[in-house]
Amino acid sequence: MRKVVVGAAIVQDGRLLAAQRSAPPELRGAWELPGGKVGPGETDQQALARECEEELGIEIALGRQVGADWPLPNGYVMRVWLAGITLGIPRPHEHLALRWLARDELYDVEWLPADRPVIAAVEELLWS
């Protein structure tokens, strides 16, 4: 069984939500899509809902999956879904900052290397 990390490409008013990492030290300051590891007994979707609640204080509704399994270091894979906010306003509980990015701002932040191809795929889905 593969180790899975899930991510949410949260879109609102034509903008994508980016989250700036606070830890670990070697990744501090880099930007990512919100999400995290799938826990024992959780589905990908349950883990993503839990992570968005814990990290951002929001509830989300998932749309279509972006691609399939995106490779990560150490034998992990990332699975990403388009998502919308159904309740709450995102606040950075575990991140340094949050930023809403329009299409022409998508590459104004320093994305984690593993997130870069995902961001390109999200851009293609949303704006092509």
Secondary structure, DSSP 8 states (H G I E B T S, - for coil): --EEEEEEEEEETTEEEEEEE--SGGGTT-EE-SEEE--TT--HHHHHHHHHHHHHS-EEEEEEEEEEEEE-GGGEEEEEEEEEEEES----SSEEEEEEE-GGGTTSS-B-GGGHHHHHHHHHHHH-
